[in-house]
Amino acid sequence: MKNTTRFQLMAMMFLLYFIWGSWYGQMSKYMFTTLGATGAQVGNAYAAFSIAMIIAPFFVGMIADRYFAAQKVLGVFSLVGAALLYVITGVTDPDTFFWVILAYCITFAPTMALTTSIAMQHVKDSEKDFPPIRVMGTVAWIVVSNIIGYYGFGDSVTIFRLSMFAAAILGVYSFFLPSTPPKPSTSTSFSDILGLDAFKLFKDRSFAIFFFSSLLICIPLSFYYAMANPSLTDAGMTNVENKMSLGQASEFVFMLLIPFAFRRFGVKWILIVGLIAWIIRFMAFGYGTIENEWLLYIAIILHGVCYDFFFVTGQIYTDSKAGEKYRSSAQGLITLATLGIGQGIGSWIAGMVADMNTVNGVKNWTAIWMVPAGIAAVVLILFVLFFKDNKVRATAE
């Protein structure tokens, strides 16, 4: 792969995650503080993102794989998204906010699978080349989190304005990305048009177990995204956004360790370590206070292990299983499982659990965090028992 192409793909990832990082982790604080939302309304807002993620694979399967160049589709979605973010800045009612954020997420969700697909189609060895490209998304999240934390506007509408400008830039930039044309296809079957052929991967039992484990682990993942910021704030931590960026710094380090981990341990043990880390971090969130703040730092820093060793490893594992023919459709399917169905269910559960454990406006964060810890423990047991595949072909071999 040419260095020019590599740098273009790295910039693409940086912009995408700058957009997402600007508002996603802070949206709950913004809704609780500025819009006066309930836990259920916050859960619904995060579920809107997941609803869009369920739709996304069909956009990718029908459009990116079949008819248009993926980079042009990415550009169009990003520009429309920037316009909708402008609309969001004028919304003050939590119920109205849900519908507008849903409309925006429908434009943003396909870009997650599109950027991965574009990157995967231009790398020679996904196990070796993809992590350094994807890690720029982590760098972007660190940068934007520190900007927000430094200026202290995590609970204001400025988070959406920042995202709006970044989306406009990505929209224009996308048209200058390496050409990623649709794959020629001789089949015109209904399943091909919808990208449903990727479901054939479920014939592999280990892939099916991985898929459903990804779906289930995203239930507790939703608790982290929706509740970590307000939980840390209630615990008495200051400059929360800046300190939460330590999680992305950790993600940066472990992202670069993935190629070594593949060679040394294999995919099964990488995924197991990721699941164990989820359990530990939720317990640390639950029992951490300002008096034992080190537990809160552990919960934050474990994000790198949790995210990279399960989700980024999962993208590489999916790519190795799918091959060239089903690459975009398979990435869309894994997006459906993780950020769609699983995280949607998790968002609703997180909102309900938060309301159930709130008395006179005070949340029992220990009780709240034990719920995702328990779910992660169940997923770990199921995964250890039934996932058998421990090999991912390395091109270098």
ABEGO torsion letter per residue (X at the ends): XBAAAAAAAAAAAAAAAAAAAAAAAAAAAAAAAAAGBBAAAAAAAAAAAAAAAAAAAAAAAAAAAAABBAAAAAAAAAAAAAAAAAAAAABABAAAAAAAAAAAAAAAAAAAAAAAAAAAAABABAAAAAAAAAAAAAAAAAAAAAAAAAAGAAABAAAAAAAAAAAAAAAAAAAABBBBBBBBBABABAAAAAGAAAAAAAABAAAAAAAAAAAAAAAAAAAAAAAAAAAAAAAGBBGAAAAAAAAAAAAAAAAAAAAAAAAAAEAAAAAAAAAAAAAAAAAAAAABBAABAAAAAAAAAAAAAAAAAAAAAAAAAAAAAAEAAAAAAAAAAAAAAAABAAAAAAAAAAAAAAAAABBGGBBBAAAAAAAAAAAAAAAAAAAAAABABABBBBAAX
